[in-house]
Amino acid sequence: MMSRTFNEELQAYASSLEDGFSAIDDDRRQTLAGLADYIRKSVSGEGQSNLLFVCTHNSRRSQFAQVWLHTASIYYDVENVDTYSGGTETTAANERTVKAMERAGFSVTSTPESDGNHLYEVKAGRDMDPNLLFSKVYSDKNNPQEAFAAVMVCSDADEACPVVHGAEKRISLPFNDPKTYDGTPEEAEQYDHTCRLIATEMFYVMHLVKNG
């Protein structure tokens, strides 16, 4: 399936994700199909599809979604899909999120910042361009300002941002926040669960884009 080589552990992880497609319920499938349709049409019509994932703090779910949809586009060999993330306020990319990505098989390097909002480079393979993760508001200059779909991955941001300026499409796709388990014995397990859930749905989207 892949035209480029993932890290070995990530390749095994990615190859298992299609097994989870059958567990996606019908309502969710309909929403994901709408996202796939947007990607397909924008790539076909404009030659480019930009996806901006939005949650409140841009620290957990939006970071997962940014990385996984980008990874899925590589896996299914769909070109000209760029992914971004942002929040309604700025905090920091959560280290628990990053550790879950490492456990999934991504290579991660970090650049410490004095304000705690570290820059993480997340790579699927040695010769691949990294996803650059740090917390920022959705309107940050590093994000697209027009011609993009805004995908709202938490209910709080969905309610706080009824309009995302510059977006030509807005999609509500909330996930439960693993933050609930911070500091508990279930913390790593729940972050891994959220990581795999988002990965499965992002792979389902790109599977639809690739196969119609």
PASEBA-1860 file (N, C-alpha, C; in nm, 3 decimals):
! residues 212
1> MMSRTFNE> 0.083/-0.121/0.000/0.000/0.000/0.000/0.086/0.125/0.000 ~ 0.197/0.125/0.076/0.276/0.246/0.092/0.382/0.258/-0.016 ~ 0.398/0.380/-0.067/0.504/0.405/-0.163/0.631/0.454/-0.094 ~ 0.621/0.490/0.035/0.736/0.529/0.114/0.740/0.444/0.241 ~ 0.854/0.437/0.305/0.872/0.342/0.415/0.853/0.411/0.550 ~ 0.757/0.360/0.627/0.736/0.406/0.764/0.840/0.340/0.855 ~ 0.856/0.397/0.974/0.927/0.327/1.079/0.863/0.189/1.097 ~ 0.943/0.089/1.128/0.893/-0.049/1.131/0.775/-0.066/1.226
9> ELQAYASS> 0.785/-0.010/1.346/0.677/-0.024/1.444/0.552/0.049/1.396 ~ 0.569/0.165/1.337/0.455/0.241/1.287/0.390/0.169/1.169 ~ 0.470/0.105/1.085/0.415/0.031/0.971/0.321/-0.079/1.020 ~ 0.362/-0.150/1.123/0.277/-0.256/1.178/0.149/-0.197/1.238 ~ 0.162/-0.085/1.307/0.047/-0.018/1.368/-0.050/0.026/1.259 ~ 0.002/0.093/1.157/-0.083/0.144/1.049/-0.152/0.031/0.974 ~ -0.081/-0.078/0.954/-0.138/-0.191/0.880/-0.254/-0.256/0.954 ~ -0.263/-0.234/1.084/-0.370/-0.295/1.163/-0.496/-0.209/1.171
17> LEDGFSAI> -0.488/-0.085/1.126/-0.598/0.008/1.149/-0.724/-0.025/1.071 ~ -0.710/-0.080/0.951/-0.830/-0.113/0.874/-0.917/-0.215/0.946 ~ -0.859/-0.293/1.036/-0.937/-0.390/1.113/-1.041/-0.320/1.200 ~ -1.019/-0.192/1.230/-1.112/-0.118/1.315/-1.222/-0.045/1.240 ~ -1.219/-0.048/1.108/-1.320/0.026/1.031/-1.462/-0.024/1.060 ~ -1.477/-0.152/1.081/-1.611/-0.208/1.101/-1.676/-0.161/1.230 ~ -1.596/-0.109/1.325/-1.651/-0.064/1.453/-1.702/0.080/1.447 ~ -1.679/0.150/1.337/-1.725/0.289/1.323/-1.875/0.288/1.298
25> DDDRRQTL> -1.952/0.360/1.380/-2.097/0.355/1.365/-2.145/0.436/1.245 ~ -2.271/0.418/1.208/-2.324/0.475/1.084/-2.321/0.627/1.083 ~ -2.358/0.691/1.194/-2.357/0.837/1.199/-2.216/0.891/1.180 ~ -2.123/0.826/1.244/-1.983/0.869/1.234/-1.931/0.848/1.091 ~ -1.968/0.737/1.030/-1.928/0.709/0.892/-1.977/0.819/0.798 ~ -2.098/0.865/0.822/-2.154/0.970/0.737/-2.072/1.098/0.748 ~ -2.033/1.135/0.869/-1.952/1.254/0.888/-1.814/1.237/0.824 ~ -1.754/1.123/0.844/-1.622/1.096/0.787/-1.628/1.093/0.634
33> AGLADYIR> -1.738/1.043/0.580/-1.755/1.043/0.435/-1.764/1.186/0.382 ~ -1.825/1.275/0.459/-1.831/1.416/0.419/-1.694/1.479/0.415 ~ -1.608/1.444/0.512/-1.471/1.493/0.512/-1.394/1.437/0.392 ~ -1.411/1.309/0.365/-1.345/1.248/0.249/-1.390/1.313/0.119 ~ -1.518/1.344/0.110/-1.570/1.408/-0.011/-1.509/1.546/-0.030 ~ -1.493/1.621/0.080/-1.429/1.752/0.071/-1.286/1.738/0.020 ~ -1.211/1.643/0.077/-1.071/1.623/0.035/-1.065/1.588/-0.113 ~ -1.148/1.495/-0.154/-1.146/1.450/-0.293/-1.178/1.565/-0.388
41> KSVSGEGQ> -1.279/1.641/-0.356/-1.321/1.749/-0.445/-1.220/1.864/-0.448 ~ -1.161/1.896/-0.333/-1.066/2.008/-0.330/-0.935/1.971/-0.400 ~ -0.892/1.847/-0.386/-0.772/1.803/-0.458/-0.798/1.802/-0.607 ~ -0.916/1.754/-0.646/-0.951/1.747/-0.788/-0.971/1.884/-0.849 ~ -1.040/1.973/-0.774/-1.074/2.103/-0.830/-0.967/2.209/-0.815 ~ -0.902/2.213/-0.698/-0.806/2.317/-0.668/-0.661/2.267/-0.668 ~ -0.646/2.136/-0.677/-0.512/2.078/-0.675/-0.452/2.069/-0.537 ~ -0.531/2.099/-0.434/-0.479/2.103/-0.297/-0.594/2.092/-0.199
49> SNLLFVCT> -0.575/2.021/-0.090/-0.674/2.014/0.016/-0.607/2.047/0.148 ~ -0.660/2.147/0.219/-0.606/2.190/0.347/-0.707/2.159/0.457 ~ -0.662/2.090/0.561/-0.748/2.051/0.672/-0.693/2.109/0.802 ~ -0.775/2.183/0.872/-0.737/2.243/0.999/-0.819/2.180/1.110 ~ -0.753/2.109/1.202/-0.820/2.044/1.313/-0.817/2.137/1.434 ~ -0.935/2.157/1.494/-0.949/2.257/1.600/-1.002/2.193/1.728 ~ -0.932/2.214/1.839/-0.986/2.184/1.971/-0.950/2.302/2.062 ~ -0.991/2.298/2.186/-0.978/2.417/2.270/-0.833/2.461/2.289
57> HNSRRSQF> -0.746/2.368/2.333/-0.610/2.405/2.370/-0.505/2.367/2.268 ~ -0.543/2.299/2.161/-0.447/2.251/2.061/-0.332/2.178/2.131 ~ -0.372/2.081/2.214/-0.271/2.009/2.293/-0.285/1.857/2.285 ~ -0.402/1.808/2.245/-0.423/1.664/2.246/-0.491/1.617/2.116 ~ -0.624/1.627/2.111/-0.699/1.566/2.001/-0.667/1.628/1.865 ~ -0.654/1.758/1.860/-0.624/1.822/1.731/-0.484/1.785/1.683 ~ -0.390/1.765/1.776/-0.255/1.724/1.738/-0.256/1.581/1.685 ~ -0.328/1.493/1.753/-0.342/1.356/1.704/-0.399/1.355/1.562
65> AQVWLHTA> -0.507/1.431/1.541/-0.575/1.430/1.411/-0.486/1.486/1.300 ~ -0.413/1.593/1.331/-0.322/1.651/1.232/-0.220/1.547/1.185 ~ -0.159/1.480/1.279/-0.054/1.383/1.245/-0.112/1.262/1.173 ~ -0.226/1.212/1.221/-0.278/1.088/1.165/-0.338/1.106/1.026 ~ -0.402/1.219/0.999/-0.454/1.235/0.863/-0.339/1.253/0.764 ~ -0.235/1.325/0.805/-0.117/1.338/0.720/-0.053/1.202/0.695 ~ -0.042/1.121/0.801/0.016/0.988/0.787/-0.070/0.901/0.696 ~ -0.201/0.911/0.710/-0.292/0.832/0.626/-0.281/0.871/0.478
73> SIYYDVEN> -0.258/1.000/0.451/-0.244/1.043/0.312/-0.119/0.980/0.250 ~ -0.014/0.962/0.329/0.107/0.894/0.281/0.079/0.746/0.261 ~ 0.014/0.685/0.357/-0.014/0.542/0.353/-0.095/0.505/0.229 ~ -0.196/0.588/0.198/-0.282/0.559/0.083/-0.235/0.629/-0.045 ~ -0.121/0.694/-0.037/-0.060/0.757/-0.154/-0.154/0.858/-0.219 ~ -0.211/0.945/-0.135/-0.296/1.055/-0.183/-0.215/1.184/-0.166 ~ -0.182/1.247/-0.276/-0.096/1.365/-0.274/-0.176/1.493/-0.255 ~ -0.103/1.600/-0.217/-0.158/1.736/-0.208/-0.262/1.751/-0.099
81> VDTYSGGT> -0.240/1.683/0.012/-0.324/1.699/0.131/-0.234/1.751/0.243 ~ -0.265/1.870/0.294/-0.187/1.929/0.404/-0.274/1.940/0.528 ~ -0.217/1.908/0.643/-0.292/1.910/0.768/-0.232/2.009/0.866 ~ -0.318/2.070/0.946/-0.280/2.173/1.042/-0.366/2.154/1.167 ~ -0.330/2.225/1.274/-0.412/2.222/1.394/-0.403/2.355/1.466 ~ -0.504/2.382/1.547/-0.507/2.506/1.625/-0.613/2.497/1.732 ~ -0.613/2.595/1.822/-0.710/2.597/1.931/-0.780/2.730/1.943 ~ -0.871/2.739/2.037/-0.934/2.866/2.068/-0.847/2.946/2.164
89> ETTAANER> -0.749/2.878/2.225/-0.649/2.945/2.308/-0.521/2.863/2.303 ~ -0.411/2.919/2.349/-0.281/2.856/2.340/-0.238/2.802/2.475 ~ -0.189/2.679/2.477/-0.130/2.622/2.599/0.006/2.562/2.561 ~ 0.009/2.430/2.541/0.130/2.360/2.495/0.086/2.224/2.442 ~ 0.160/2.174/2.344/0.135/2.037/2.300/0.165/1.944/2.418 ~ 0.066/1.864/2.457/0.080/1.786/2.579/0.179/1.671/2.561 ~ 0.269/1.655/2.657/0.372/1.551/2.646/0.312/1.411/2.646 ~ 0.193/1.394/2.704/0.128/1.262/2.703/0.084/1.226/2.561
97> TVKAMERA> 0.039/1.328/2.488/0.003/1.307/2.348/0.125/1.262/2.268 ~ 0.235/1.330/2.290/0.358/1.299/2.218/0.407/1.159/2.253 ~ 0.398/1.120/2.378/0.443/0.986/2.419/0.356/0.878/2.355 ~ 0.226/0.905/2.342/0.138/0.808/2.276/0.177/0.793/2.129 ~ 0.215/0.902/2.064/0.260/0.894/1.926/0.390/0.813/1.916 ~ 0.478/0.832/2.012/0.602/0.753/2.013/0.571/0.605/2.030 ~ 0.476/0.573/2.117/0.441/0.433/2.138/0.378/0.372/2.012 ~ 0.314/0.456/1.930/0.257/0.408/1.805/0.364/0.385/1.699
105> GFSVTSTP> 0.482/0.441/1.718/0.592/0.417/1.626/0.649/0.539/1.556 ~ 0.600/0.658/1.590/0.657/0.779/1.532/0.791/0.811/1.598 ~ 0.880/0.875/1.522/1.003/0.931/1.577/0.977/1.076/1.616 ~ 1.014/1.114/1.735/0.984/1.249/1.784/1.112/1.314/1.838 ~ 1.136/1.437/1.796/1.241/1.519/1.855/1.176/1.648/1.903 ~ 1.235/1.712/2.001/1.174/1.833/2.057/1.275/1.945/2.072 ~ 1.224/2.065/2.062/1.302/2.186/2.088/1.237/2.259/2.205 ~ 1.300/2.261/2.321/1.239/2.326/2.437/1.223/2.478/2.416
113> ESDGNHLY> 1.115/2.530/2.467/1.090/2.674/2.464/1.071/2.722/2.608 ~ 1.111/2.844/2.636/1.108/2.895/2.772/0.967/2.905/2.829 ~ 0.867/2.920/2.741/0.729/2.931/2.789/0.662/2.796/2.806 ~ 0.736/2.687/2.781/0.680/2.553/2.795/0.608/2.501/2.673 ~ 0.587/2.588/2.574/0.518/2.547/2.451/0.622/2.493/2.352 ~ 0.671/2.372/2.382/0.781/2.315/2.306/0.740/2.282/2.162 ~ 0.836/2.283/2.073/0.816/2.244/1.934/0.857/2.098/1.918 ~ 0.765/2.016/1.870/0.792/1.875/1.847/0.792/1.846/1.697
121> EVKAGRDM> 0.891/1.771/1.652/0.896/1.723/1.515/0.860/1.574/1.517 ~ 0.750/1.541/1.452/0.698/1.405/1.454/0.711/1.346/1.314 ~ 0.789/1.238/1.302/0.816/1.180/1.171/0.768/1.036/1.164 ~ 0.707/1.003/1.049/0.659/0.867/1.026/0.771/0.776/0.975 ~ 0.873/0.836/0.915/0.984/0.759/0.860/1.106/0.846/0.846 ~ 1.221/0.783/0.833/1.348/0.855/0.836/1.356/0.965/0.730 ~ 1.309/0.936/0.609/1.324/1.030/0.498/1.199/1.113/0.471 ~ 1.107/1.116/0.566/0.982/1.189/0.548/0.986/1.323/0.619
129> DPNLLFSK> 0.913/1.419/0.564/0.902/1.549/0.628/0.826/1.536/0.760 ~ 0.867/1.609/0.863/0.799/1.597/0.992/0.671/1.680/0.999 ~ 0.581/1.638/1.085/0.474/1.726/1.132/0.533/1.810/1.245 ~ 0.512/1.940/1.240/0.561/2.030/1.344/0.447/2.061/1.440 ~ 0.462/2.019/1.564/0.356/2.035/1.662/0.394/2.134/1.770 ~ 0.308/2.232/1.790/0.315/2.322/1.904/0.177/2.383/1.918 ~ 0.143/2.430/2.037/0.011/2.485/2.059/0.000/2.627/2.002 ~ -0.111/2.653/1.933/-0.134/2.783/1.870/-0.283/2.800/1.850
137> VYSDKNNP> -0.327/2.924/1.835/-0.468/2.947/1.803/-0.492/2.911/1.657 ~ -0.617/2.881/1.625/-0.646/2.830/1.491/-0.616/2.933/1.383 ~ -0.617/3.062/1.418/-0.592/3.167/1.320/-0.444/3.203/1.307 ~ -0.357/3.126/1.372/-0.214/3.152/1.369/-0.162/3.159/1.225 ~ -0.059/3.238/1.204/-0.003/3.258/1.069/0.050/3.129/1.008 ~ 0.080/3.029/1.092/0.128/2.901/1.040/0.015/2.815/0.983 ~ -0.108/2.854/1.005/-0.224/2.782/0.956/-0.283/2.851/0.834 ~ -0.359/2.778/0.751/-0.421/2.841/0.634/-0.522/2.947/0.676
145> QEAFAAVM> -0.532/3.051/0.598/-0.623/3.162/0.628/-0.748/3.158/0.540 ~ -0.746/3.078/0.437/-0.861/3.063/0.348/-0.851/2.930/0.276 ~ -0.963/2.891/0.213/-0.968/2.768/0.133/-0.924/2.645/0.214 ~ -0.990/2.621/0.327/-0.961/2.503/0.408/-1.091/2.455/0.472 ~ -1.087/2.330/0.519/-1.197/2.277/0.600/-1.155/2.280/0.746 ~ -1.241/2.332/0.830/-1.218/2.332/0.975/-1.289/2.210/1.034 ~ -1.212/2.123/1.097/-1.268/2.002/1.157/-1.262/2.018/1.309 ~ -1.378/2.029/1.370/-1.387/2.057/1.513/-1.384/1.925/1.589
153> VCSDADEA> -1.274/1.899/1.660/-1.255/1.769/1.722/-1.285/1.767/1.872 ~ -1.339/1.877/1.926/-1.390/1.874/2.062/-1.516/1.958/2.068 ~ -1.609/1.918/2.154/-1.739/1.983/2.161/-1.728/2.126/2.213 ~ -1.632/2.153/2.303/-1.617/2.289/2.356/-1.577/2.386/2.246 ~ -1.479/2.348/2.165/-1.438/2.434/2.054/-1.548/2.445/1.951 ~ -1.622/2.337/1.932/-1.734/2.337/1.837/-1.836/2.443/1.877 ~ -1.865/2.451/2.006/-1.962/2.548/2.055/-1.904/2.689/2.060 ~ -1.775/2.700/2.091/-1.712/2.832/2.105/-1.687/2.899/1.971
161> CPVVHGAE> -1.675/2.819/1.866/-1.643/2.873/1.732/-1.751/2.833/1.632 ~ -1.868/2.894/1.641/-1.971/2.861/1.541/-1.928/2.898/1.400 ~ -1.835/2.995/1.390/-1.779/3.034/1.261/-1.627/3.033/1.273 ~ -1.561/2.964/1.182/-1.414/2.968/1.173/-1.381/3.048/1.049 ~ -1.330/3.168/1.069/-1.309/3.261/0.958/-1.211/3.203/0.856 ~ -1.249/3.210/0.731/-1.166/3.162/0.621/-1.199/3.021/0.577 ~ -1.270/2.946/0.663/-1.303/2.808/0.629/-1.413/2.804/0.525 ~ -1.396/2.717/0.425/-1.501/2.699/0.326/-1.592/2.582/0.361
169> KRISLPFN> -1.550/2.504/0.461/-1.635/2.397/0.514/-1.602/2.377/0.660 ~ -1.704/2.346/0.738/-1.688/2.325/0.881/-1.751/2.191/0.916 ~ -1.674/2.103/0.981/-1.720/1.967/1.011/-1.706/1.942/1.161 ~ -1.813/1.897/1.223/-1.810/1.863/1.365/-1.775/1.716/1.382 ~ -1.660/1.688/1.445/-1.613/1.551/1.462/-1.550/1.537/1.601 ~ -1.631/1.548/1.706/-1.573/1.549/1.842/-1.525/1.411/1.888 ~ -1.418/1.413/1.967/-1.365/1.296/2.036/-1.362/1.325/2.185 ~ -1.373/1.223/2.267/-1.361/1.240/2.412/-1.218/1.281/2.447
177> DPKTYDGT> -1.205/1.363/2.550/-1.075/1.418/2.588/-1.002/1.324/2.683 ~ -0.884/1.273/2.643/-0.809/1.186/2.735/-0.757/1.259/2.858 ~ -0.764/1.392/2.858/-0.717/1.471/2.972/-0.784/1.425/3.102 ~ -0.906/1.371/3.092/-0.980/1.323/3.208/-0.898/1.224/3.290 ~ -0.808/1.153/3.224/-0.732/1.047/3.290/-0.591/1.089/3.331 ~ -0.557/1.217/3.312/-0.425/1.263/3.352/-0.400/1.235/3.500 ~ -0.284/1.179/3.529/-0.248/1.153/3.668/-0.310/1.030/3.728 ~ -0.379/0.948/3.648/-0.441/0.825/3.697/-0.363/0.703/3.646
185> PEEAEQYD> -0.387/0.586/3.705/-0.320/0.465/3.655/-0.358/0.431/3.510 ~ -0.473/0.481/3.465/-0.520/0.451/3.330/-0.470/0.551/3.225 ~ -0.385/0.645/3.267/-0.346/0.755/3.178/-0.290/0.706/3.044 ~ -0.185/0.625/3.046/-0.122/0.583/2.921/-0.219/0.501/2.836 ~ -0.294/0.413/2.900/-0.390/0.330/2.827/-0.494/0.416/2.755 ~ -0.543/0.520/2.821/-0.646/0.604/2.762/-0.590/0.694/2.651 ~ -0.469/0.742/2.667/-0.408/0.819/2.558/-0.383/0.728/2.437 ~ -0.341/0.606/2.462/-0.322/0.511/2.352/-0.456/0.481/2.284
193> HTCRLIAT> -0.562/0.469/2.363/-0.695/0.444/2.307/-0.739/0.559/2.218 ~ -0.721/0.683/2.265/-0.759/0.799/2.186/-0.674/0.809/2.060 ~ -0.546/0.782/2.074/-0.455/0.783/1.960/-0.503/0.685/1.853 ~ -0.535/0.562/1.892/-0.578/0.461/1.795/-0.716/0.494/1.738 ~ -0.805/0.546/1.818/-0.938/0.582/1.769/-0.929/0.689/1.661 ~ -0.852/0.793/1.687/-0.837/0.900/1.589/-0.763/0.849/1.466 ~ -0.660/0.768/1.488/-0.587/0.709/1.376/-0.680/0.628/1.287 ~ -0.764/0.546/1.347/-0.856/0.462/1.269/-0.950/0.547/1.185
201> EMFYVMHL> -1.004/0.651/1.242/-1.099/0.734/1.168/-1.030/0.814/1.059 ~ -0.910/0.862/1.084/-0.837/0.936/0.981/-0.797/0.842/0.866 ~ -0.760/0.719/0.899/-0.730/0.622/0.795/-0.855/0.584/0.716 ~ -0.967/0.575/0.784/-1.094/0.547/0.714/-1.125/0.658/0.614 ~ -1.104/0.782/0.653/-1.126/0.895/0.562/-1.040/0.881/0.437 ~ -0.911/0.858/0.456/-0.823/0.852/0.340/-0.845/0.725/0.258 ~ -0.891/0.617/0.321/-0.931/0.497/0.247/-1.046/0.532/0.153 ~ -1.142/0.612/0.199/-1.253/0.654/0.115/-1.204/0.745/0.001
209> VKNG> -1.114/0.835/0.034/-1.060/0.925/-0.070/-0.992/0.843/-0.179 ~ -0.913/0.746/-0.138/-0.837/0.666/-0.235/-0.927/0.575/-0.318 ~ -1.029/0.518/-0.254/-1.106/0.414/-0.321/-1.244/0.459/-0.366 ~ -1.279/0.586/-0.340/-1.407/0.638/-0.388/-1.526/0.593/-0.305
END
